[in-house]
């Protein structure tokens, strides 16, 4: 039976269970079960390589001892074990100093884990199917990696989960253009299921890793933070699948909840690649972690401020941002002014509609910048649809080959912070930072080679209107607060 068939049959079994009534529940249940199987296969491999290997888990809680036997626990006995013993043990695993570093990873992965299945017989059937995959077999692991990619895509239809998934073509292109090197620290502060990090691992491993010591160096350089439990455990599993043996640097946390001033030199990184959630608002008080000039509850704007702060001088950033950030005013203007003052924003790739369908139809942009030198010129590149296409969708997503014209055009970095060989063409044009500043830091510069095509797509215009209205409400709130303070009253 193929691995894709195995995973499909697991999902079919879960559909019969009253507890896993939706895609989100099924995927979360699958995530922690696969995590434990992959962990056990990794431990089996390490036991062969290390005579003194010690598992952080007590024997009865290791997958091999409660799940591997097809004729083992089932029905109410299995349910009772998982509900009242296994998950409690994993959520409270001791992680003291000097202990096995995997213990902290396991505890973090299960911190908010849920057991949805209500039928122990069906759970045994699922466990037996999972046992058909050998994660120490490189062919099985590779095939499962492809299936796992599909599971992550399925999150797009599991409620408001599309923010977890960035198309592989986009992550690969952004990582390729920032080109992380062995020994550089790599961060995704909103890492979701780990798409950017896995692309970075593959890039560095392919180009720079030749020895076991170099592999160790790579493993220590990967850092991610994810706020939500489900994408976090999917990300940790993704890291294990991509050979990160102890993904202790993938934290379950809200990056924005730590005051910016608390990040010191040791927190600076060489490369940041990310697609932060956009269009959403952070909870009250989060904005107070940022300097007053940049206080907003718009998530993407806060992430841009954070990234500028956390990059080392000479560090490279690549971020996905909506059109609303490019043309937005107020706090957005001050953030963009800082970006152009403290960083060389050398390239903006303007993506067409539909790249992130079905999550959002808003037009998005890929911003590439280097910290430490002010921007002199910004090159824009308008990415067109492939011939014959009018949009992207789930069955016809954006493909890596489509970025070949950008690769050919990109050029090599020169000593002045620009790129040798770049030329304007039908898709590419250059704007000076002085002109951007004179226009109030509006980065929404249209392609001068394109004819005006009319008022635009209604969905896109409505989304942009929503962003503008959100900004107006935020400004009104500030005005009320400041007026109340000035008049000696309490803000509403």
N, C-alpha and C positions, 0 to 999 in steps of 0.2 A: 504493500500500500504506500502511495506517495505521501510525503509530509504534508502537502497542501490538503490532500484527502483526509489525512489523520486529523488535522486541525479543524477542518470543516465538520467531520463527524463528531468531534468534541463539542463544537458549538451546537450541533443538532441535538446531542444528548442534553446539553444545558437548557435548551429551549423547552424540554419536557419538565424541568424543575420549576416549582412554583416560586422559588426565591429569586431566580435569575430571570426577571421578567423583561429585561431590556438589554440593549447592546452594551451600555456602560457597565451594568452589573456583571454580564458575562465576561467582558474584557478584563474587569478588575479581578474577578475570580481566577480567570486564566492566568493573569499576570503573576499573582503570588505563587500559584501552583507551579508554573513553569520556572519561576525564580528558584524555588526549592529544588526542582529536578536538575536545573543547570548547575546550581551550587553543589549538589551532591556529585555530579559527574566531574566537576572541577576538583573537588576534594579527593575523589578516587584517583585522578591523575596525579595529584600532588603526593598522595600516599605512596605511589610508585617511585616518585622522585626523591622524597624525603622520608627517611626511616623514622624520624621522630615527629612527624606531622601530628598536630593535635587539633581536632575540630573544636570550634567554639560551642557546638551543640552537644547536649547530653545524648548518649547513644539512642535512647528511645525516640528522640525527636528528629533524628536524621532520616531523610527520605527513604534510604535503603532499608530502614528497620520498621517503618510503618506503612510504606506505600509500594515498595518494589515487588512484593509477593502478590501475584494475581489472585491467589486464594486467601489473601490476608483479610484484615478487618474490613467489614462492610456494614451496611444498614445503620441502625441506631448506634452501634458500638463505634463505628467510624465517625459518625456525626458528633458523638459525645467527646471523642478523643480530640477532634479538630477544634470544636467550639470551646471546650472547657479546659483543655490541657495545652495543645500545640500552640494556638495563637497567643494564649496568655504567656507561655514560656518565651515565645519570640519577641513579644512586645516588652518583656521585662528582662531581656537577656543582659547579664552583667557585662559592663564594658570598661572595667577598671583599668588603671595604668598597668602596663606590662602584659595585658591580656592579648588574645588573638585579635588583630585589627579587623578581621571579618565580623567580629561580634557587633561592633558599632554599625557596620553596614547593614547587617541583618535587622538589628533593632530599629534603625532608621527606616528601613524598607517596610517594616510591619507596624510602625507607630500608629498609623491610621487605617490599617488593613481591615477589610470586612470579609466575613464568611457568609455568602448569600444562600448557598445551596441548602435545601430543606430535606432532600431525599438522599440518605446515605448510600443506597444501592446505586443510584445514578452517579453519585460522587465516585464510588469505586470504579464504575465504567469509565469515567473521565480519567482517573488516575491510571488505569490500565492502558488507555490510549496514549497518555503522556509518556508512559514507560517505553513506548515503541520508538521514541526518538533518542538517539545516542549522541549527546553533545560533545563527546570526546572523538567522535568520528567526523573528520573535517568535511566530508561530503554532506553528512546529515546537518552539520552546523551551518554550512553555506546555504543549503536548501531551506533550512528553517529561517535563516536570516532574510531570505526573500519573502517567506510566508509572514514573518514578523513585520516586515515593511507593510504588507497588506493589512495586518491587524491594526497597525498605527493609522493607516489611511481610513480604516473603518471607523475610527474614532470621530471622523468628521461628521458621521451621521448619528453619533451617540450624544445627542443633546448639544450643549454649547462647548464642544470639545475640539472644534476645528482649529482653535488657537494652538493646539499641541503640535500640529503637523505642518511643516514647511516642505514643499515639493523637493524631492531629492536633487533635481537639476539646479534649483536655486541654492541649496546648501553647498553643493559641490562647487558651483561657480564662485560663490563668495569666498569659500575657503581657499580655492585655487588662486584667486586674485590677491588674497592677503598673505598667502604662502607661508604658513607657520613653519619654523625650523626646529630641529631637535635641540632641546635645551631651553626653548622659549616657553613661557607659561601661557596657556590658552584657556580662556574663560567664555562661557555662555551664561550670563546672569539670569536668563529666563529660559532654561534649557529644554523644557518640555520633555519629550521622549528621547532627546539626545541626538537629533539629526545632524546638527552642526558639529557636535563633538565627535560623532562617528566618522564624519567626513574629514575632520582634522586628524583623527587617529590614522585613517587610511592614507592621507596625504603625507604625513610625516614618516609613517612606517615605510611607504613605498619609496620615498626619496632619500631618507637619511638613516634608517635603522638597518644595521648589518650584524650587530653582536647582541648578546644577552644583556650586557651593561647598557647599551644604547636603548634597548627595549625597556629596561627598568627606568631609565631617564624619561622616556616618553610617557610611561604609565604615571609617573609622579607629576607630570606637567599638565594633566587634564583636569579642569575644574568646572563645575556646574552648580547651579542653584535652581530649584523648582519649588514653587509655592504649593501646588496641588498634589495630593497623595497619588492619584492614579498615574499621571504622567511621570511622577518621580520613580515609582517602582518599575514602570516600563523602561525608564531611562537606565536605572541600575541594571536591569536585565539586559538591556541593549549593550551596556558597557561590558558585561560578562561575555556576551556573545562575540564582542569585538576584542576579546583577549585582555581586557583590563581586569586583572585578577582580584584586586581589592579596591572597588570604586568608592573609597572613603571620601574622596573630594567632591562627590555629587551630593550636595546637602539638600535636605527637605526644609525649606525656609522661604521667607519673602525677602528678597534682596533689598527691597526698598525700605524695610522696617528698621534698618540700622542707620543712625545718623551719619551723614556724609563725612563729617569731621572725624569720625571714629576710624575711618580708613587711613592707615598710615602707609609709609613707604613699603613695608613688607606685604601690603595688600595690592600693590601695583602689579599689573600683568603686561605681557608683551603683545598679546593678540586677543581681541574680543570679536566674536562673530555671533550675531543674535537676531532673532525676530521677536521683539517684545510684544506682549498683547497691546493692541491699539483699539481705540474707540471706547475703552472702558475707563472707569473712574476708580481710584483707590479709596480705601476707607478713610473716614475722618481722622486727621492727625498725622497721616503718613507724610503729607507735604511738609510738616514741621521739621522733618529730618533733613531738609534741604535749605540752602541759603534763601533769605527772604525774596530776593529778586527772581528766584526760579521756583517759587512755591506754586504748585498746581496739583490738581488731583488726576490729571490726564496721564495715564500710565506710561505711554510711549515717550512723552516729554521727560518724565522723571528718569527713565532708563537712559535717555541720551545724555542727561546731566551726569548720571552715575558713571557711564562709560568714559566720558571725557576725564572724570576725576580719577578713575582707576587705571587708566592706561599710563604706562611709563613714558617718559620722554623718548620719542622715536617709536613708540608702540603704534600698532596698526589696528584700526577698527573697521568693521563692516556691519551695517545694520539695515533692517527692512523698516521703512517708515511710510505712512500713508500720505497722500497728497495734502491732506489737511495740515500736516506739520510744515510742509514746504511753504504754503501761502498764509498760514495762521499768523495772527498778530498778538500783541500783549506779551504775556510770558514767553510765548513761542518765539517772538522776535528777539527777546533778550537771550534766549538759549541759542538761537542761531548766530547771534552776534558773537557770543562766546566761542561757539564752534569754529567760526571763521577766524577768530582772533588767536585762539590757542592751538588750533589744528589746521593742517593743510587738507581741506576738503577737496580732493583732486578730481573725484569722479562721482557723478550721479547717473545710474542706469535707470531709466524710466520704463517701468513694465506696463504692458497693456492691461485692460480689464480681464478679470476672470482667472488670473494666476492662482488666486487663493479660493476659488469656488470649491465647494458651496458655502464656505464660511463667510466670505465677504466678497462683494463685487467692487469694493473701493479700489481705485487705482493705487498701486504701491510703487515704491522706489528703493533702490539699493544704493546706500551712501557709503563711500569708501574714503577713509581719512587717516592721516598720520599725525600724531600728537607732537607738538614742540615747535612747529613753524607756522606762522600765519598763512592763510590762503592767499594766493596771488590770482589764480584763475581756476574756475571750475569747468571741467569738461562734462558735457551731457551726452548721453547716448540713448536714443529712443529705440527700445527693443520692439521689433515688429512681430505680428503674428506670422506663423509659417504660411507659405503660399496656400491659398484656398480656405484658410481658417478665419472665422470671425470672432471666435472666443475659445476659451479652454473649458474643460469640464472634467468630471471624475474619470471618464473613460479615455479622454484625450488631454492629458495634462501637458504642461510645458516640458520639453525634453532638453537634455544637456547639449545635444548637437546644435540646438538653435542659438547657443551662445558662441558658436565658432566665429561669426563675424566680429563680435566684441573681442575675442581672444586675439584675432589677427590684427585688430585695430589698436589694442591696448598699448603696445610699445614697452620699452624698458625704462625703469626709473633713471632720471639724470640727477646731477649734483644740485640742481636748483629746486628740487621737489616736484618737477614735472615729469614728463615721459617723452623719451626720444621717439620720433617717428609718428606721433599722433597727428592726424590731419582731419580737417572738417570734411564731412560728406553729407549725403542725404539723411543719415541717421545721427550724425555727430556734430556738435557745435560747442564753442567755447565762450564763456562769459567772464569778465574780470570781476574780482572781489570788490573793486571800487564801485562798479556799476550795481552790484548786488546791494552794497551798503547804501548807495544813493536811492535805491528803490525800497528802502525800509527792510532790508534783509528778506525780501520775498524770493524764495528759491524756486518758485513755480514758473520756470522759464520754458515757454513753448518752443517747439522745434521751428526755427525760422524758415526751414525748407518745406514745411507742410502747409497746404492751404487750409483755411478755416473750414472745419467740417460741420459747423452749426453749433447749436446750444449744448450738445452732449447727451450722453446716455441718462435717462431719467433715474435709474437706480443709483448711478454714481452721484448725480446732482442732489438727490434726496439724502444720501449718506453724507455728502459734503455740507449740506444745509444742517443736518443733525450736529455735525462737528462745530459749525459756526454757532448754532444755538447753545450748545454746551458751554462754549467759550463766553458767550454773552451772559448766561446764568452765573457762571463763575465770577465774572467781573462785577455783576450786580451784587452778588453776595459780599464781595470785598468792599464795595462802596457802602453797603448798609452797615457793615461791621465798622468801617472807618468813621462813618458819620455818627454812629452811636457812640463810639469812643470819644470823638471830638465834642459831642454834646453832653458828655459826662454820664451817659446811660450804659446799659449792658447791651452788647450785640445780640441780635435775635438768634 
